[in-house]
């Protein structure tokens, strides 16, 4: 059987063609899948065509970006540039171009419907991406690991809540093994959606804490070793979870049902984990101290709240038990509390309150009263959940008029977003920069740090050579990218320069 080429359609260009690119992905079931062809010409024009019919959807000229009211035609001719390269993102939501002057252009692309019809004739402006379409792309990113940044800059702020709800509902319908495997990526995507919502910063704080909580729990549980595998059907972590299924509120009684050898770790390793142990204790303090305020708010179902996540609270209980055992082996690894009462043991109190929180489905007045009095017994350190960021992908994006003009190495003030601080009652906040992963103080004005280009998290550039294997493994978790999947950049605060 022979296949013959047949002439179907044509596009007549007015200038020489420089670059051609096309869509890479289609999430529709139409055959052939509807997609775009983008053509760049030597006169600076960019043409968007349907790939099947070569019908022109829209066109623009990059030289128009240099025009202003006072410019003359002679000046404009000197500023005329040509495109050198262009490409469409993998999800097909943005077009990126570079010119001969080394300048970068970014345009939004609207999706094509299943029947091959386009939603908007102006593909360079915000198009009406639907909630099902956005969720389908997010699910594709979830299983493939592709970046979803181009989708976030293309959706409307009014869609965010609906997208989060539908995306979460779809994820919860999956089986347990799939949810466990994709859980970290799911939390990263969900956090990024809330991060660009002006009213979503409290949920960003809870989801960011949840990511760190699961990471620390995994790191701690990998240090546990069964004393004799042949005599145990369960490992130490499974045995601990089984014991905590019973409604027990005394942490020391839990220790009676565990084998101490299975939780034995070298003292030097425990000492190196002290800052992570301190973070777990501080998180528990903050959650319990803010519980009365959260339980009395009128809008109880507004998104994700860490204090209503049974699995997260159970993980916290398990870690408190592990910390209690490790404190018996190496007292210097225990968290430090500043209490108003001398010789006040805080860990058993935290475990008891946390256990009661899990066991009570409704608001327990006595529990809320104890949480209200907690700041009077121990100081509540404030935790830096959200960071000030200067980036395109922030709530500030939705208040700007397009197009925006940015300069390399210059952070624009109009894209700076300062989230509201989340404070616990009577809490204290040191005016020092904190490593978002090692949870150590970096000083008020550190000379050199690395900072995430998306969420603004900060971390040490270099670590001490005298590190235990546990800390080396912990640092390697974040060496390639931030927990939000953002790239690292080096910041020199002394010279105010970034690379």
Residue pairs with C-beta under 8 A, 6 or more apart in sequence:
8 52
8 53
9 52
9 53
9 54
9 55
10 54
11 39
11 47
11 49
11 54
11 56
13 39
13 41
13 47
14 41
14 43
14 45
15 41
15 42
15 43
15 45
16 41
16 42
17 39
17 40
17 41
17 42
18 40
18 41
18 42
18 82
18 83
18 84
19 38
19 39
19 40
19 83
19 84
19 85
19 86
20 37
20 38
20 39
20 40
21 37
21 38
21 86
21 87
21 88
21 95
22 35
22 36
22 37
22 38
22 51
22 88
23 35
23 36
23 51
23 88
23 92
24 88
24 90
24 92
25 90
25 91
25 92
25 140
26 33
26 34
26 35
26 92
27 133
27 136
27 137
27 140
28 34
28 112
28 113
28 114
29 114
30 114
30 115
30 116
32 52
34 50
34 51
34 52
34 112
34 113
34 114
34 116
35 51
35 92
35 112
36 48
36 49
36 50
36 51
36 57
36 88
36 92
36 109
36 112
36 123
37 48
37 49
37 50
37 51
37 54
38 46
38 47
38 48
38 49
38 86
38 88
38 95
39 46
39 47
39 49
40 46
40 47
40 83
40 86
40 97
41 47
42 82
43 61
44 61
44 62
44 63
44 80
44 81
44 82
44 83
45 59
45 60
45 61
45 62
46 59
46 60
46 61
46 62
46 83
46 86
46 95
46 97
46 107
47 56
47 58
47 59
48 56
48 57
48 58
48 59
48 109
48 123
49 55
49 56
49 57
50 57
50 112
50 116
50 118
52 116
57 118
57 121
57 123
58 121
58 122
58 123
58 124
60 107
60 124
62 81
62 83
62 97
62 99
62 105
63 76
63 79
63 80
63 81
65 105
65 403
65 405
66 76
66 79
67 76
81 99
81 100
81 101
81 103
82 99
82 100
83 97
83 98
83 99
83 100
84 98
84 99
84 100
85 97
85 98
86 95
86 96
86 97
86 98
87 95
87 96
88 94
88 95
88 96
88 109
89 95
89 96
89 150
90 146
90 147
91 137
91 140
91 141
91 146
91 148
91 150
91 151
92 109
92 111
93 108
93 109
93 111
93 129
93 137
93 150
93 151
93 153
93 154
94 106
94 107
94 108
94 109
94 150
94 153
94 154
95 106
95 107
95 108
95 109
96 104
96 105
96 106
97 104
97 105
97 106
97 107
98 104
98 105
99 105
107 123
107 124
108 123
108 124
108 125
108 126
108 127
108 153
108 154
109 123
109 127
109 154
110 118
110 119
110 120
110 123
110 127
110 128
110 129
111 119
111 127
111 129
111 133
112 118
112 119
113 119
119 127
119 128
120 127
120 128
125 402
126 154
126 156
126 402
127 154
128 156
129 151
129 154
129 155
129 156
129 159
131 159
131 162
131 163
131 166
132 166
134 151
134 155
134 159
134 163
135 163
135 166
135 167
135 170
137 148
137 151
138 148
138 151
138 163
138 167
138 189
139 167
139 170
140 146
141 147
141 148
141 151
141 189
142 171
142 182
142 185
142 186
142 189
143 182
145 185
147 485
148 189
148 192
149 393
152 192
152 193
152 196
152 393
153 392
153 393
153 397
155 163
156 398
157 196
157 197
157 198
157 395
157 398
160 193
160 194
160 196
160 197
160 200
161 197
161 303
163 193
164 190
164 193
164 194
164 303
167 189
167 190
167 193
168 190
171 179
171 182
171 186
172 179
174 182
179 186
183 214
184 211
184 214
187 207
187 210
187 211
187 214
188 211
188 483
188 484
188 485
190 207
190 304
191 204
191 207
191 208
191 211
191 455
191 484
192 393
192 454
192 484
192 485
193 200
194 200
194 201
194 203
194 204
194 207
194 303
194 304
195 201
195 204
195 393
195 394
195 454
195 455
195 484
196 393
196 394
196 395
196 397
196 398
197 395
198 395
198 398
200 303
201 386
201 419
201 420
201 422
202 422
203 303
203 304
203 305
204 385
204 386
204 419
205 385
205 386
205 422
206 304
206 305
206 306
206 385
207 304
208 385
208 386
208 455
208 483
209 283
209 306
209 383
209 385
210 306
210 309
210 312
211 483
212 279
212 483
213 280
213 283
213 312
213 315
213 316
213 319
214 315
215 477
215 483
216 276
216 279
216 280
216 319
217 315
217 318
217 319
219 276
219 470
219 473
219 474
219 477
220 273
220 276
220 319
220 322
221 236
221 237
221 322
222 473
223 265
223 269
223 470
224 235
224 236
224 237
224 262
224 263
224 265
224 322
225 236
225 262
225 264
226 232
226 235
226 236
226 262
227 259
227 261
227 262
232 239
234 242
235 262
236 258
236 259
236 262
236 263
237 318
239 258
239 259
239 262
240 254
240 258
240 318
240 321
240 322
241 314
241 318
243 254
243 257
243 258
244 254
244 314
244 317
244 318
244 321
247 355
247 359
248 254
248 355
249 351
249 352
249 355
249 356
250 348
250 351
250 352
251 320
251 321
251 324
251 347
251 348
251 351
251 352
252 324
252 348
254 321
255 321
255 324
255 325
258 321
258 325
260 325
263 322
263 325
263 326
264 329
265 326
265 329
266 468
267 329
267 330
267 333
268 468
269 468
269 469
269 470
270 326
270 329
270 330
270 332
270 333
271 330
271 332
271 333
272 467
272 468
272 470
272 471
273 333
273 470
273 471
274 332
274 333
274 334
274 335
275 438
275 439
275 440
276 438
276 439
276 474
277 323
277 326
277 333
277 334
277 335
278 335
278 336
278 439
279 439
280 316
280 319
280 320
280 323
280 335
281 320
281 323
281 335
281 337
281 346
281 347
281 350
282 335
282 381
282 383
283 316
283 383
284 316
284 320
284 350
284 354
285 350
285 374
285 378
285 380
285 381
285 424
286 380
286 381
286 382
286 383
286 424
286 427
287 306
287 307
287 316
288 350
288 353
288 354
288 357
288 371
288 374
289 371
289 374
289 375
289 380
289 424
289 425
289 427
290 307
290 422
290 424
290 425
291 307
291 357
291 367
291 368
291 371
292 368
292 371
292 372
293 425
294 305
294 307
295 363
295 368
306 312
307 313
307 357
310 358
313 354
313 357
313 358
314 358
316 354
317 351
317 354
317 355
317 358
320 347
320 350
320 351
320 354
321 351
323 333
323 334
323 335
323 347
324 347
324 351
326 333
326 334
327 333
327 334
327 347
334 347
335 346
335 347
337 344
337 346
337 378
337 379
338 378
338 379
339 346
339 377
339 378
339 379
340 376
340 377
340 378
341 377
344 377
344 378
346 377
346 378
349 374
349 377
353 367
353 370
353 371
353 374
356 364
356 367
357 367
360 367
372 425
374 380
375 424
375 425
375 426
375 427
376 426
379 426
379 427
379 428
380 424
380 425
380 426
380 427
380 428
381 427
381 428
381 429
381 430
382 421
382 422
382 423
382 424
382 427
382 428
382 429
383 422
384 434
384 436
385 422
386 419
386 421
386 422
387 419
387 436
387 455
387 456
387 457
387 458
388 416
388 417
388 418
388 419
388 456
389 416
389 417
389 454
389 455
389 456
390 411
390 412
390 415
390 416
390 417
391 415
391 453
391 454
392 404
392 406
392 415
393 454
394 415
394 417
395 417
396 414
396 415
396 416
396 417
397 415
400 414
400 415
404 412
404 415
406 412
409 497
409 498
421 429
423 429
430 441
431 444
432 441
432 442
432 443
432 444
433 441
433 442
433 443
433 444
433 445
433 446
433 449
433 458
434 440
434 441
434 442
434 458
435 441
435 442
435 458
435 459
435 460
436 457
436 458
436 459
437 457
437 459
437 474
437 475
437 477
437 478
437 483
438 459
438 460
438 463
438 471
438 474
438 475
440 460
442 449
442 458
442 460
445 493
446 493
447 492
447 493
447 494
448 461
448 490
448 491
448 492
448 493
448 494
449 458
449 459
449 460
449 461
449 490
449 491
449 493
450 458
450 459
450 460
450 461
450 488
450 489
450 490
450 491
451 457
451 458
451 459
451 488
451 489
451 491
451 498
452 458
452 482
452 484
452 486
452 487
452 488
452 489
453 486
453 487
453 488
453 489
454 482
454 484
454 485
454 486
454 487
455 482
455 483
455 484
455 486
457 482
457 483
457 484
457 486
459 478
459 488
461 490
463 471
463 475
467 475
481 487
481 488
482 488
489 498
489 499
490 498
490 499
491 497
491 498
492 498
